[in-house]
Amino acid sequence: MGGGARELAGYLAALAGWVAALAAAVLPQWRQSSYAGDAIITAVGLHEGLWMSCAAQSTGQVQCRLHDSLLSLEVHIQTCRALMVISLLLGFFGIIVSVVGMKCTKVGEEDPVTKSRIAVAGGVLFILSGLCTLAAVSLYATQVTYEFFRESTIPINARYEFGSALFVGWGASSLSMLGGSLLCCSCPAKERRGQQYHRQSQPSTAREYV
């Protein structure tokens, strides 16, 4: 795979990861009611996310309510909120920086070394974005697992388990880090050697024609 094709593939993968991270941050299905156990309750399904909690009834009606107070939220929810916001900001700047540094764009093409460095910087931003998403989703999943096995007095069908947003977040982090790694494969050192060789070969060529 050529350098330009590799950068384009990495950019598309990272962009898809950023969109998936945005969807995961907005979705309220970070944890949902557990349907394990003998007495399964299907009348109402509860979902909770970083920003709201929802109740889905068996009739199909869904009611959602935003979290009222920021300070009254649990620490792990506030931490996951901050990590997801940082992840989205890093990914947004990575999208802009990578467009400038990619070989398939004409911005700054007169200096390929600097252009490659900008592409690498965009890849680093995408990798950091993926790590923040991975940290947020894994922290929330750890808390859900801890509460599921800790609260032995609560019936198992009244506890919470993993929601679909967690799996979306894990996929988003994987795509962002994969795309960022492909963008980081743009090595400016090779292009610098090529530029130096081109500059050294110009005087000798001129002398031959004289």
Secondary structure, 3 states (H helix, E strand, C coil): CCHHHHHHHHHHHHHHHHHHHHHHHHCCCCEEECCCCCCCCCCEEEEECCCEEEEEECCCCEEEEECCCCCCCCHHHHHHHHHHHHHHHHHHHHHHHHHHHCCCCCCCCCCHHHHHHHHHHHHHHHHHHHHHHHHHHHHHHHHHHHHHHHCCCCCHHHCEEECHHHHHHHHHHHHHHHHHHHHHCCCHHHHHHHHHHHHHHHHHHHHHHC
